[in-house]
């Protein structure tokens, strides 16, 4: 079972702000984005070391100041961490796939 991030208790309260950020990112050309992905980006990158005395306005500020380049960098790194789709294939199978 995965441990819940301390800021998770604010998720529902800041959902309208997350929705606003999603709309902004979509206007900037990032069509496939949702509130959960923006939240996960912030949890993973900006809130690695949670402040137990944080106020909700600080969380809102972090959401609103997340730039499209920060989000894209996060998504790119996450894509590289993705599963290796070819790990089950032997070298012979890979050579067969790459054969002309």
Beta strands, then each sheet from edge to edge (+ up, - down):
end
